[in-house]
Amino acid sequence: MPRSQSFLFVFIIILASAFMAQAADQVTTESGVIAGAMNADRTVRMFKNIPFAAPPVGDLRWKAPQAALPWKGVRAGDKFGSACLQTNVFGDIYFRDAQPSEDCLNLDIWIPAKASGKIPVILWFYGGGFVAGSASEPRYDGESLAKKGVIVVNSNYRLGAFGFFSHPELTKESGHNASGNYGLLDQVAALQWVVKNIAAFGGDPGNITIAGESAGSFSVCAQMATPLSKGLFQKAIGESGAFFPTRKEGGLSVKPLAETEQFGVKFAESLGAKSLAEMRAKSGDEILQAAAKLNRGFAFGPNIDGYFFPVDPAVTYAQGAQAHVALLAGWNADEGKMSILFNPQKPTAKSFEQQAKDRFGEQAAEFLKLYPAANDQEATLSAEALATDDFIAYSTWKWLNLQVDTGAPVYTYHFEQVPATKPGAMLGPVPASEVGSRHAGEIEYVFQTLKSVNVPWTDGDFKVSDAMSSYWVNFAKNGNPNGKGLPEWPPYAKADGFQVMRLSAANLKAAAEPNRDRYLFLDAQIAKDKNPVGASH
């Protein structure tokens, strides 16, 4: 071939490759064409700030999410969209997006560039107590998981007063005789969007795993309970939390509609609003700041609205009416330790024994066998254990056990690795070893985003992170976390002695469930008090 023809041939190949790359980075959704970008080593395609619903502003504030507005031309998807309106509640949540806004119903997608066939999908709901969080947080970056063969979708949802405000006028106008739970309805809309659109990105709409941590885990529990999400997903992952409080006044519990409506009326009156129209006329910041004065915004949360939650989700699960899907869930060893560690009023043997009598009455002696307090040091350890159980451990344990009853595959973990901490950060001068395996400490391990936090990680941390991310990806692919090169993770089942996977560099293996007797005791007390959670296992 003459040299001139050779150059022409190479030039045509280059042009064709460029055209194919450009075409591959543009995807047509039901609302329009979105252009993505490649990561640094060109192994992952990324599409950011895709609207999955119309902006919930103006007359759409406090309404169920509406269909996304169509756009013309090619929409740029190389930058993150806005987080939903929130204040700096926790101090350790960092965004990579624009300033928080009410116009926040967007999602981000990470896709393995070389995967073939229909790719399994993980749809992630962030944590933050239903008052904070964003899909753009660095710790939730989906790049590493995508490299292992799944599509990761991170979705925003409305928070605080914008996501969970309830009012009689809202109930009347809804068409469902319900109000509140807009944040949870946003999640349903995101899930519906994924089912309708993910095939265009190479994803499998018949192999979707919903997942989340803390409030995100509560959200997964909720989506398994609501009839609105029925049949839209096939698997579920929950990290720390579900709607089964040990006490009615504790945890992220759901409240009756009538109660939240009346609270909403009082909140509106505190802003000088005598009608829903006047509330919608208020600026977002005015509502945000007023809500922040009410227990930092935690006064607003999910309710039993009769629509998203036809009944208390605990009742749904007790009746076995939840989604019978494979579930991988667990919690961290020291979820509630910080509440004791940072409390200036330290427990003593005497005070803890009195607490046991006040709470459990005639069962106090039995309680103290499980949470001993022979001396002040032991009382502190037991107080930390009880704080963990009340906060997260029991609720997640109950969720797992009720799912086992359905016959669906269930896998349980106990995260025991102690994450490093940054001096002067949220934990202040307290060393990581003293804080332990804290709440939310596992997130960077799951997403393999340890380097998003500048702390002295060890080889052991990276070992645990690689194993956890592989387990999570395997589960999303097959409904089973096991795979080549990983310690065997048996199902969580009575026949196998309720085995859990212990996740730490020093002890990465399955073992009998720790502290089961504690959860059975708490469960029996709840059943005795006629709590709708149901009888013990």
Beta strands, then each sheet from edge to edge (+ up, - down):
strand 1: 26-28
strand 2: 33-35
strand 3: 37-38
strand 4: 44-51
strand 5: 74-76
strand 6: 106-112
strand 7: 119-125
strand 8: 151-155
strand 9: 203-213
strand 10: 235-239
strand 11: 255-256
strand 12: 303-304
strand 13: 326-332
strand 14: 410-415
strand 15: 499-503
strand 16: 509-512
sheet 1: 1+ 2- 5-
sheet 2: 3+ 4- 6+ 8- 7- 9- 10- 13- 14- 15- 16+
sheet 3: 11+ 12+
end
